[in-house]
Each structure stands twice: as structure tokens, then as C-alpha cells.
Amino acid sequence: MPSMNSVTLRPKLVVGEGDHRKLIALALAGIGHTSDAADDLLYELDRARVVSDAKLSGAVVRMGSSVTYRPDNGDDRTVTLVYPIDADISAGRISVLTPVGTALIGLTKGQSITWNARNGQRHVLTVLEVEG
């Protein structure tokens, strides 16, 4: 049986039109300036299904959502997904341009995804709750 480090989980993602448009602009502005973060965000946005904001379920992680997730390397964490300018890790506000932030966007409760930490180590997180 393969270990979780050898399995890549890429669940279906859903993103609202408004977030999609703003996040594409953010990622394109960051290409060449934020290492691989912008490319990673563009990859996730490219594979996401884009829906009208009015049709986006409240269970989908979007910008401003409060998300409780379980990482494979620690205890459950609750964070709010924000734009880089509003990030404050001590207040639980993580940027969408962090590896975890990029992994969370577009997921729904119960979904798991593989993500790579800045040190290259692979991890898996599972969304437990989504609010907002």
C-alpha cells in the first residue's frame, strides 16, 4: 500500500466568479516575485470549476472563509483565508498565496488535498468545517 507521501490528492474545486477574477489578477501580478506561490495558485484556479457567486455554496472555501482543517502533521487548525495584505498568522488570517491557503481555496467540507510546504515536504490536509 502506498504511503500518503506517494499519493497525490487533487479533488474537484469550485470557485466563485468574483474570487476567480481577483485571484487570477493577484497571481499574474505575483509571477516572478513570490517564487512558486503564484504559479501554484494559477494551477489550482485553472483546474477549478467557476460558478456565479450567487450559485456558490456556503460550504465552499472562498476568500474570507473561516476554515477548520486537519493537517497530517498536527492538530486541527482554524484559519481565515485572506489576501496577502490582510494576512496575520498570529490572528489566524492566512494568505491565499501561502501553500496552505492555495490548497484550501475551492475545497468543501470533507475534501482532502495534497500540498507541498515551502521546504518541499508533501502534506495532506482535510477540511472539517467551512464558515462564511
N, CA and C of each residue as an Amber inpcrd file, in Angstrom:
protein
   396
   0.8350000  -1.1760000   0.0000000   0.0000000   0.0000000   0.0000000
   0.8870000   1.2490000   0.0000000   0.6240000   2.2180000  -0.8940000
   1.4650000   3.3980000  -0.9580000   1.2610000   4.2940000   0.2570000
   2.3050000   5.0210000   0.6430000   2.1780000   5.9710000   1.7460000
   1.5090000   7.2330000   1.2170000   1.0280000   8.0800000   2.1200000
   0.3930000   9.3300000   1.7150000   1.3930000  10.2400000   1.0080000
   2.6750000  10.0620000   1.2660000   3.6720000  10.8890000   0.6020000
   3.8190000  10.5420000  -0.8680000   3.3330000   9.3690000  -1.2780000
   3.4410000   8.9920000  -2.6830000   2.1190000   9.1460000  -3.4370000
   1.0550000   9.5170000  -2.7390000  -0.2550000   9.6940000  -3.3490000
  -0.5390000  11.1900000  -3.4810000  -1.0340000  11.6020000  -4.6240000
  -1.4020000  12.9990000  -4.8250000  -2.9160000  13.0980000  -4.8740000
  -3.4820000  13.8550000  -3.9490000  -4.9270000  14.0690000  -3.8970000
  -5.2370000  15.4090000  -4.5330000  -6.0290000  15.3910000  -5.5970000
  -6.4350000  16.6000000  -6.3120000  -7.9460000  16.5780000  -6.4830000
  -8.6840000  16.9320000  -5.4340000 -10.1440000  16.8960000  -5.5280000
 -10.6900000  17.9910000  -6.4440000 -11.9300000  17.8410000  -6.8190000
 -12.5920000  18.8640000  -7.6200000 -12.7280000  20.1270000  -6.7790000
 -12.5310000  21.2640000  -7.4240000 -12.6120000  22.5600000  -6.7640000
 -13.7160000  23.3880000  -7.3920000 -14.3050000  24.2640000  -6.5940000
 -15.3180000  25.1970000  -7.0840000 -14.9410000  26.5880000  -6.5850000
 -14.9360000  27.5570000  -7.5060000 -14.5820000  28.9260000  -7.1550000
 -15.6200000  29.8600000  -7.7640000 -16.0340000  30.8680000  -6.9990000
 -16.9650000  31.8710000  -7.4970000 -16.2860000  32.7920000  -8.4990000
 -17.0830000  33.3470000  -9.4030000 -16.5400000  34.2220000 -10.4530000
 -15.7540000  35.4010000  -9.8900000 -16.2760000  36.0240000  -8.8520000
 -15.6040000  37.1870000  -8.2710000 -14.2370000  36.8390000  -7.7200000
 -14.1680000  35.7880000  -6.9060000 -12.8800000  35.3510000  -6.3640000
 -11.9420000  34.9280000  -7.4860000 -12.4690000  34.1990000  -8.4640000
 -11.6390000  33.7060000  -9.5620000 -10.9730000  34.8710000 -10.2850000
 -11.7350000  35.8770000 -10.6210000 -11.2210000  37.0370000 -11.3440000
 -10.1320000  37.7520000 -10.5200000 -10.4000000  37.9980000  -9.2430000
  -9.4380000  38.7010000  -8.3900000  -8.1840000  37.8640000  -8.1330000
  -8.3650000  36.5720000  -7.9490000  -7.2180000  35.7140000  -7.6580000
  -6.3280000  35.5060000  -8.8850000  -6.9280000  35.4450000 -10.0670000
  -6.1320000  35.3640000 -11.2980000  -5.2650000  36.6220000 -11.4110000
  -5.8650000  37.7880000 -11.1760000  -5.1160000  39.0480000 -11.2510000
  -3.9960000  39.0700000 -10.2090000  -4.2850000  38.6070000  -9.0010000
  -3.2790000  38.5550000  -7.9340000  -2.1200000  37.6440000  -8.3320000
  -2.4430000  36.4680000  -8.8310000  -1.4050000  35.5110000  -9.2070000
  -0.5780000  36.0250000 -10.3870000  -1.2250000  36.6120000 -11.3850000
  -0.4920000  37.1360000 -12.5320000   0.4230000  38.2880000 -12.1280000
  -0.0140000  39.0960000 -11.1900000   0.8190000  40.1950000 -10.6940000
   2.0050000  39.6740000  -9.8980000   1.8720000  38.4790000  -9.3230000
   2.9260000  37.9280000  -8.4890000   3.9180000  37.0440000  -9.1970000
   3.6770000  36.7170000 -10.4540000   4.5980000  35.8300000 -11.1720000
   5.9780000  36.4710000 -11.2010000   6.9680000  35.6910000 -10.7970000
   8.3350000  36.1740000 -10.7770000   8.7200000  36.8840000  -9.4970000
   7.7430000  37.1410000  -8.6220000   8.0250000  37.8750000  -7.3910000
   7.8410000  37.0300000  -6.1430000   7.0340000  35.9940000  -6.2070000
   6.7210000  35.2280000  -4.9960000   7.0430000  33.7540000  -5.1920000
   8.1860000  33.4760000  -5.7400000   8.6390000  32.1090000  -6.0150000
   7.5760000  31.3340000  -6.7640000   7.2110000  30.1790000  -6.2500000
   6.2440000  29.3340000  -6.9360000   4.8030000  29.5850000  -6.4890000
   4.6010000  30.4600000  -5.5250000   3.2650000  30.6660000  -4.9690000
   2.2520000  31.0850000  -6.0250000   2.6270000  32.0310000  -6.8740000
   1.7100000  32.5000000  -7.9170000   1.3940000  31.3810000  -8.9020000
   2.4070000  30.6240000  -9.2960000   2.1880000  29.5080000 -10.2240000
   1.2850000  28.4500000  -9.6090000   1.4910000  28.1560000  -8.3320000
   0.6530000  27.1650000  -7.6530000  -0.8010000  27.6150000  -7.6120000
  -1.0210000  28.8960000  -7.3090000  -2.3910000  29.4160000  -7.2700000
  -3.0140000  29.3620000  -8.6620000  -2.2690000  29.7440000  -9.6990000
  -2.8010000  29.6730000 -11.0590000  -3.1760000  28.2490000 -11.4410000
  -2.3610000  27.2810000 -11.0360000  -2.6620000  25.8730000 -11.3250000
  -3.9880000  25.4680000 -10.6910000  -4.1750000  25.8100000  -9.4240000
  -5.4170000  25.4360000  -8.7330000  -6.6180000  26.1440000  -9.3590000
  -6.4700000  27.4090000  -9.7010000  -7.5720000  28.1540000 -10.3160000
  -7.9120000  27.6120000 -11.6910000  -6.8980000  27.1730000 -12.4210000
  -7.1150000  26.6350000 -13.7610000  -7.9320000  25.3500000 -13.7260000
  -7.7610000  24.5470000 -12.6980000  -8.4860000  23.2780000 -12.6430000
  -9.8240000  23.3930000 -11.9130000 -10.1310000  24.5700000 -11.3700000
 -11.3830000  24.7780000 -10.6420000 -12.5520000  24.9960000 -11.6000000
 -13.7160000  24.5570000 -11.1670000 -14.9580000  24.8800000 -11.8790000
 -15.4050000  26.2410000 -11.3700000 -15.6260000  27.1720000 -12.2710000
 -16.0140000  28.5310000 -11.9110000 -17.5290000  28.6480000 -12.0230000
 -18.1670000  29.1330000 -10.9590000 -19.6180000  29.2970000 -10.9340000
 -19.9480000  30.7430000 -10.5560000 -21.1630000  31.1540000 -10.8490000
 -21.5700000  32.5020000 -10.4560000 -21.5400000  32.5830000  -8.9300000
 -21.2370000  33.7550000  -8.4250000 -21.1580000  33.9460000  -6.9800000
 -22.4790000  33.5760000  -6.3010000 -23.5900000  33.8480000  -6.9730000
 -24.9030000  33.5520000  -6.4070000 -25.1420000  32.0480000  -6.2540000
 -24.4810000  31.2400000  -7.0720000 -24.6690000  29.7910000  -7.0280000
 -23.6240000  29.0740000  -6.1800000 -22.6760000  29.8230000  -5.6240000
 -21.6110000  29.2210000  -4.8330000 -22.1540000  28.7970000  -3.4810000
 -21.9850000  27.5470000  -3.1500000 -22.4590000  27.0010000  -1.8830000
 -21.6830000  27.6030000  -0.7150000 -22.3610000  27.7600000   0.4060000
 -21.7160000  28.2430000   1.6230000 -20.7010000  27.2660000   2.1760000
 -20.7010000  26.0470000   1.6730000 -19.7770000  25.0210000   2.1520000
 -18.4350000  25.0610000   1.4240000 -18.2790000  25.9800000   0.4590000
 -17.0540000  26.0740000  -0.3290000 -16.1050000  27.0890000   0.3110000
 -14.8350000  26.7300000   0.4050000 -13.8280000  27.6620000   0.9200000
 -13.6050000  28.7520000  -0.1150000 -13.8320000  29.9850000   0.2950000
 -13.6390000  31.1540000  -0.5660000 -12.8790000  32.2030000   0.2180000
 -12.5630000  33.2880000  -0.4170000 -11.8630000  34.3590000   0.2740000
 -12.7440000  34.8630000   1.4120000 -12.1490000  34.9780000   2.6060000
 -12.8850000  35.4200000   3.7890000 -13.4940000  34.2920000   4.5920000
 -13.4450000  33.0600000   4.0690000 -13.9960000  31.9200000   4.8020000
 -13.1530000  31.6160000   6.0380000 -13.8410000  31.1870000   7.0830000
 -13.1790000  30.6190000   8.2510000 -13.2100000  29.1100000   8.0410000
 -12.0400000  28.4840000   8.0940000 -11.9100000  27.0680000   7.7540000
 -11.2200000  26.3240000   8.8920000 -11.8150000  25.2180000   9.2960000
 -11.1370000  24.3170000  10.2180000 -10.6840000  23.1290000   9.4050000
  -9.3890000  22.8320000   9.5070000  -8.8370000  21.7200000   8.7460000
  -7.9290000  20.8830000   9.6310000  -7.7220000  19.6550000   9.1980000
  -6.8360000  18.7290000   9.9090000  -5.6380000  18.4340000   9.0200000
  -4.4560000  18.9030000   9.4260000  -3.2560000  18.5570000   8.6680000
  -2.7500000  17.1870000   9.0840000  -1.9790000  16.5720000   8.2240000
  -1.4270000  15.2580000   8.5500000  -0.2860000  15.3580000   9.5530000
   0.1550000  16.5720000   9.8400000   1.3210000  16.7520000  10.7040000
   1.0240000  17.5350000  11.9790000  -0.2160000  17.4930000  12.4600000
  -0.5080000  18.2400000  13.6770000  -1.9760000  18.2490000  14.0310000
  -2.3060000  19.1310000  14.9450000  -3.6680000  19.2600000  15.4440000
  -4.5340000  20.0770000  14.4920000  -5.8490000  19.9530000  14.6580000
  -6.7970000  20.7240000  13.8630000  -6.4770000  22.2120000  14.0070000
  -6.6770000  22.9400000  12.9110000  -6.4160000  24.3780000  12.9050000
  -7.6030000  25.0960000  12.2940000  -7.8790000  26.2770000  12.8040000
  -8.9190000  27.1290000  12.2330000  -8.2600000  28.4170000  11.7770000
  -8.4830000  28.7710000  10.5120000  -7.8920000  29.9640000   9.9130000
  -8.9440000  30.6820000   9.0740000  -8.6610000  31.9300000   8.7660000
  -9.4690000  32.6890000   7.8210000  -8.6080000  32.9410000   6.5990000
  -9.1440000  32.6490000   5.4250000  -8.4160000  32.8030000   4.1720000
  -8.5430000  34.2420000   3.6770000  -7.3940000  34.9160000   3.4990000
  -7.3960000  36.3360000   3.1500000  -6.3960000  36.6250000   2.0300000
  -6.4660000  37.8570000   1.5130000  -5.4830000  38.3290000   0.5540000
  -4.1820000  38.6410000   1.2960000  -3.0510000  38.6100000   0.5970000
  -1.7550000  38.7930000   1.2670000  -1.6710000  40.0390000   2.1520000
  -2.2530000  41.1320000   1.7390000  -2.1730000  42.3750000   2.5050000
  -2.8640000  42.2620000   3.8760000  -3.8340000  41.3600000   3.9980000
  -4.5860000  41.1950000   5.2420000  -4.0840000  40.0430000   6.1070000
  -3.0290000  39.3640000   5.6640000  -2.5360000  38.1900000   6.3830000
  -1.9120000  38.5790000   7.7190000  -2.1940000  37.7590000   8.7270000
  -1.6160000  37.9150000  10.0660000  -1.7250000  36.5510000  10.7340000
  -0.6700000  35.7750000  10.6440000  -0.7100000  34.4010000  11.1330000
  -1.0410000  34.3550000  12.6220000  -0.6080000  35.3400000  13.3960000
  -0.8910000  35.3360000  14.8340000  -2.3770000  35.5320000  15.1160000
  -3.0860000  36.1250000  14.1650000  -4.5390000  36.3130000  14.2940000
  -5.3140000  35.2430000  13.5340000  -4.5980000  34.2600000  12.9680000
  -5.2660000  33.1820000  12.2480000  -5.7150000  33.5420000  10.8500000
  -5.1720000  34.6280000  10.2910000  -5.5270000  35.0400000   8.9300000
  -4.3660000  34.6640000   8.0120000  -4.6120000  33.6600000   7.1360000
  -3.5430000  33.2070000   6.2470000  -3.8090000  33.6450000   4.8120000
  -2.7270000  33.9850000   4.1410000  -2.7940000  34.4380000   2.7540000
  -3.1080000  33.2850000   1.8210000  -3.8720000  33.5880000   0.8020000
  -4.1570000  32.6170000  -0.2520000  -2.8870000  32.2840000  -1.0340000
  -1.8440000  33.1070000  -0.9030000  -0.5820000  32.8370000  -1.5820000
   0.3930000  32.0120000  -0.7380000  -0.0560000  31.4890000   0.3980000
   0.7500000  30.5230000   1.1440000   0.3980000  29.1370000   0.6260000
   1.2590000  28.1590000   0.8390000   0.9260000  26.8070000   0.3800000
  -0.4080000  26.2860000   0.9540000  -0.6600000  26.5100000   2.2390000
  -1.9230000  26.0480000   2.8300000  -3.0930000  26.8390000   2.2690000
  -2.9320000  28.1510000   2.1370000  -4.0080000  28.9810000   1.5900000
  -4.3940000  28.5620000   0.1850000  -3.4010000  28.3210000  -0.6490000
  -3.6620000  27.8640000  -2.0110000  -4.3320000  26.4920000  -2.0080000
  -3.9160000  25.6310000  -1.0880000  -4.5200000  24.2980000  -1.0110000
  -5.9930000  24.3730000  -0.6080000  -6.3440000  25.3240000   0.2440000
  -7.7130000  25.4020000   0.7690000  -8.7320000  25.9700000  -0.2130000
  -8.3210000  26.9110000  -1.0660000  -9.2910000  27.6040000  -1.9160000
 -10.0670000  26.6170000  -2.7910000 -11.3970000  26.7250000  -2.7380000
 -12.2570000  25.9080000  -3.5910000 -12.6500000  24.5550000  -3.0380000
 -12.1080000  24.1770000  -1.8720000 -12.4690000  22.8850000  -1.2770000
 -13.7940000  22.9860000  -0.5300000 -14.4030000  21.8450000  -0.2510000
 -15.5960000  21.7800000   0.5750000 -15.3430000  20.8370000   1.7460000
 -16.2140000  20.9120000   2.7220000 -16.1070000  20.0690000   3.9160000
 -15.9570000  18.5970000   3.5140000 -14.9690000  17.9450000   4.1240000
 -14.7330000  16.5310000   3.8790000 -13.6960000  16.2390000   2.8120000
 -13.3460000  17.2320000   1.9950000 -12.3490000  17.0030000   0.9500000
 -10.9350000  17.0630000   1.5270000 -10.0540000  16.2840000   0.9200000
  -8.6350000  16.2730000   1.2870000  -7.8130000  16.6240000   0.0540000
  -6.6630000  17.2480000   0.2930000  -5.7780000  17.6440000  -0.8030000
  -4.3300000  17.4810000  -0.3670000  -3.4870000  17.1480000  -1.3180000
  -2.0490000  17.0980000  -1.0970000  -1.4830000  18.4830000  -1.3970000
  -0.5850000  18.9360000  -0.5430000   0.0700000  20.2250000  -0.7840000
   1.5340000  20.1230000  -0.3890000   2.3510000  20.9830000  -0.9830000
   3.7860000  20.9930000  -0.7180000   4.1530000  22.1980000   0.1250000
   4.8180000  21.9500000   1.2510000   5.3170000  23.0250000   2.0980000
   6.4620000  23.7320000   1.3920000   6.8190000  24.8970000   1.8810000
   7.9060000  25.6630000   1.2550000   9.2270000  24.9040000   1.2790000
   9.3730000  23.9750000   2.2370000  10.6150000  23.1870000   2.3110000
  10.5650000  21.9690000   1.3890000   9.4890000  21.8380000   0.5970000
   9.3580000  20.7480000  -0.3590000   8.6780000  19.5050000   0.1850000
   8.4320000  19.4750000   1.5020000   7.7900000  18.3040000   2.0910000
   6.3130000  18.2580000   1.7090000   5.8410000  17.0560000   1.3480000
   4.4420000  16.8630000   0.9600000   3.5840000  16.6120000   2.1970000
   2.3910000  17.1990000   2.1920000   1.4440000  17.0300000   3.2850000
   0.0510000  16.8290000   2.7120000  -0.8400000  16.3790000   3.5650000
  -2.2540000  16.2510000   3.2150000  -3.0510000  16.9850000   4.2760000
  -4.0600000  17.7210000   3.8450000  -4.9790000  18.3310000   4.8040000
  -6.3960000  17.9560000   4.4160000  -7.2790000  17.9300000   5.4230000
  -8.6840000  17.6160000   5.2210000  -9.5270000  18.7420000   5.8190000
 -10.4760000  19.2650000   5.0500000 -11.3540000  20.3170000   5.5230000
 -12.4300000  19.7150000   6.4200000 -12.5430000  20.2480000   7.6390000
 -13.5280000  19.7620000   8.6050000 -14.7700000  20.6530000   8.6610000
 -14.5880000  21.9620000   8.5840000 -15.7000000  22.9180000   8.6510000
 -15.3850000  24.1420000   7.8100000 -16.4310000  24.7420000   7.2450000
 -16.2890000  25.9870000   6.4760000 -17.3960000  26.9330000   6.9190000
 -17.0110000  28.1600000   7.2570000 -17.9920000  29.1940000   7.6160000
 -17.6800000  30.4460000   6.8330000 -18.7430000  31.0930000   6.3670000
 -18.5770000  32.3690000   5.6750000 -18.3710000  32.1840000   4.2670000
